[in-house]
Amino acid sequence: MSTSVDQKQDFFTVVHERHSVRYYDPSVQISKQELEDILQEATLAPSSSNLQPWRFLVIDEQALKEKLLPIAYNQQQVVDASAVIAVFGDMEWFNEGEKIYAKSVEAGYMSEAVKQQMVATVDNGYRNMDEARKKKIVHIDGGLISMQLMLVARAKGYDTVPMGGYDVAKFNEAFEIPAHYENIMLIALGKAAKPGHATVRLSVDEVTHWNTIK
Ligand SMILES: Cc1cc2nc3c(=O)[nH]c(=O)nc-3n(C[C@H](O)[C@H](O)[C@H](O)COP(=O)(O)O)c2cc1C
């Protein structure tokens, strides 16, 4: 079954109604166009120096989802969901700086002088960072894009589950992932066959300090 959901939901409804869904209707297909729309809106997420280190591999062919199943420890959602989106952080993301800032100049959002300054900052900063700091940046930005993707999907009437439960080494090998792509997570995306179960949260009091942490 092919589906296109037009309904638009209020932001707070989206936030409250997003739950991790692990049972999907396997007959639901989401068109390439709609997946692209979801990704496009997700990419409005913020990123360090607007360098957008996120990269995606959309897995929506059934045979490939089945190939992923054992790698994802037999979590059935990877075959029943319409697509699994693998989110990566490109460890060489700063190479796109020149292109991104040139687009900003072209759009009239940035002067050529600021662009030169930004490119120099990227070259002096990110390029020479140690691996651990680079990884931290792509994981932060990768988390932001992943959250935004899940909320956009929910706003469009779809369900998701973020997944860290997979064998990264086997995944990289099976899907021929370039060495400079750092795995962030997989996101299964589709239409729920069974709603996600309710979960609890620590209270704000339990997780918040005001002005000082002792
Ligand atoms: C980084 C990350 C990895 C996760 N990995 C898995 C996973 O491999 N399989 C799974 O079923 N759920 C996974 N989850 C979903 C969490 O269990 C879920 O978000 C949490 O229980 C809260 O439930 P909720 O998303 O419905 O609010 C993961 C969540 C995150 C953020």
Ligand as a Chemical Component Dictionary entry (heavy atoms), coordinates in Angstrom:
data_LIG
# 
_chem_comp.id                   LIG 
_chem_comp.type                 NON-POLYMER 
_chem_comp.pdbx_formal_charge   0 
_chem_comp.three_letter_code    LIG 
# 
loop_
_chem_comp_atom.comp_id 
_chem_comp_atom.atom_id 
_chem_comp_atom.alt_atom_id 
_chem_comp_atom.type_symbol 
_chem_comp_atom.charge 
_chem_comp_atom.model_Cartn_x 
_chem_comp_atom.model_Cartn_y 
_chem_comp_atom.model_Cartn_z 
_chem_comp_atom.pdbx_ordinal 
LIG C1  C1  C 0 20.421 6.443  20.666 1  
LIG C2  C2  C 0 19.201 5.558  20.851 2  
LIG C3  C3  C 0 19.296 4.223  20.541 3  
LIG C4  C4  C 0 18.166 3.406  20.658 4  
LIG N1  N1  N 0 18.247 2.106  20.244 5  
LIG C5  C5  C 0 17.125 1.358  20.193 6  
LIG C6  C6  C 0 17.143 0.060  19.609 7  
LIG O1  O1  O 0 18.155 -0.420 19.126 8  
LIG N2  N2  N 0 15.991 -0.636 19.582 9  
LIG C7  C7  C 0 14.821 -0.146 20.087 10 
LIG O2  O2  O 0 13.813 -0.842 20.011 11 
LIG N3  N3  N 0 14.761 1.073  20.642 12 
LIG C8  C8  C 0 15.875 1.858  20.696 13 
LIG N4  N4  N 0 15.823 3.129  21.206 14 
LIG C9  C9  C 0 14.538 3.693  21.653 15 
LIG C10 C10 C 0 14.471 3.931  23.151 16 
LIG O3  O3  O 0 14.298 2.701  23.815 17 
LIG C11 C11 C 0 13.302 4.894  23.438 18 
LIG O4  O4  O 0 13.557 6.124  22.806 19 
LIG C12 C12 C 0 13.072 5.131  24.924 20 
LIG O5  O5  O 0 12.679 3.952  25.569 21 
LIG C13 C13 C 0 11.991 6.183  25.174 22 
LIG O6  O6  O 0 10.796 5.826  24.533 23 
LIG P1  P1  P 0 10.087 6.760  23.465 24 
LIG O7  O7  O 0 11.047 6.967  22.319 25 
LIG O8  O8  O 0 8.865  6.007  23.031 26 
LIG O9  O9  O 0 9.763  8.071  24.118 27 
LIG C14 C14 C 0 16.945 3.944  21.135 28 
LIG C15 C15 C 0 16.887 5.292  21.475 29 
LIG C16 C16 C 0 17.985 6.103  21.312 30 
LIG C17 C17 C 0 17.869 7.572  21.625 31 
# 
loop_
_chem_comp_bond.comp_id 
_chem_comp_bond.atom_id_1 
_chem_comp_bond.atom_id_2 
_chem_comp_bond.value_order 
_chem_comp_bond.pdbx_ordinal 
LIG C1  C2  SING 1  
LIG C2  C3  SING 2  
LIG C2  C16 DOUB 3  
LIG C3  C4  DOUB 4  
LIG C4  N1  SING 5  
LIG C4  C14 SING 6  
LIG N1  C5  DOUB 7  
LIG C5  C6  SING 8  
LIG C5  C8  SING 9  
LIG C6  O1  DOUB 10 
LIG C6  N2  SING 11 
LIG N2  C7  SING 12 
LIG C7  O2  DOUB 13 
LIG C7  N3  SING 14 
LIG N3  C8  DOUB 15 
LIG C8  N4  SING 16 
LIG N4  C9  SING 17 
LIG N4  C14 SING 18 
LIG C9  C10 SING 19 
LIG C10 O3  SING 20 
LIG C10 C11 SING 21 
LIG C11 O4  SING 22 
LIG C11 C12 SING 23 
LIG C12 O5  SING 24 
LIG C12 C13 SING 25 
LIG C13 O6  SING 26 
LIG O6  P1  SING 27 
LIG P1  O7  DOUB 28 
LIG P1  O8  SING 29 
LIG P1  O9  SING 30 
LIG C14 C15 DOUB 31 
LIG C15 C16 SING 32 
LIG C16 C17 SING 33 
# 
